[in-house]
Amino acid sequence: MLVTAGRGYYQEWGKPARELKPGDVVNIPANVKHWHGAAKDSWFQHLAVEVAGEGGSNEWCEAISDDDYNKLP
């Protein structure tokens, strides 16, 4: 994922959230549960490049809770 504009966050399951700004790159390996999205006070734009693997799939999981999202700076 390449952040192109705005400000946002990326967080892997069980790890702290990472702030994202234009120019940041995030490599997300297969089978890593995560979320990414805009900061409360900003919009967020990114490019995603996916390398298809054998038997791979995408699974949308639960949304981040409002309580957890609102704790972000």
C-alpha positions in Angstrom: 0.0 0.0 0.0 1.4 3.4 -1.0 -0.1 6.4 0.7 -0.6 9.2 -1.8 -2.5 11.9 0.2 -4.2 12.7 3.5 -3.4 11.1 6.8 -4.5 7.7 8.1 -3.6 4.6 10.1 -2.6 1.0 9.6 -2.9 -1.6 12.3 -2.1 -5.3 12.4 -4.1 -7.5 14.8 -2.5 -7.3 18.3 0.0 -4.5 17.4 -0.2 -0.7 17.9 -1.6 1.5 15.1 0.9 3.2 12.8 0.2 6.7 11.5 0.4 7.0 7.7 1.3 10.1 5.7 1.9 10.7 1.9 4.9 8.7 0.7 4.6 5.9 3.4 4.6 2.4 2.1 3.1 -0.6 4.0 3.9 -4.2 3.0 1.1 -6.4 4.1 2.0 -10.1 3.9 -0.6 -12.7 3.2 -2.8 -13.9 6.1 -2.1 -10.8 8.2 -5.3 -9.5 9.8 -5.3 -5.7 9.7 -7.3 -2.5 9.1 -6.4 0.8 7.5 -8.3 4.0 7.1 -8.4 7.8 7.5 -7.6 9.7 10.6 -10.6 11.4 12.3 -9.5 14.8 11.0 -8.4 13.9 7.5 -9.2 12.1 4.4 -7.0 9.3 3.2 -5.9 8.2 -0.3 -3.7 5.2 -1.2 -2.8 2.8 -4.0 -2.9 -0.9 -3.3 -1.0 -3.4 -5.3 -1.9 -7.0 -4.8 0.2 -10.0 -5.9 -2.2 -12.9 -6.5 -1.1 -16.2 -4.9 -2.4 -19.7 -5.4 -5.5 -20.3 -3.4 -5.5 -16.7 -2.1 -8.5 -14.8 -1.1 -9.6 -11.6 0.6 -11.7 -11.7 3.7 -13.4 -8.6 5.1 -13.5 -8.9 8.9 -15.3 -6.8 11.6 -14.9 -3.0 11.6 -12.7 -1.3 14.1 -14.8 -0.2 17.1 -15.7 3.5 17.6 -14.0 3.3 21.0 -10.7 2.0 19.6 -10.8 4.4 16.6 -11.5 7.4 18.9 -8.4 6.6 21.0 -6.1 7.4 18.0 -4.5 10.8 18.0 
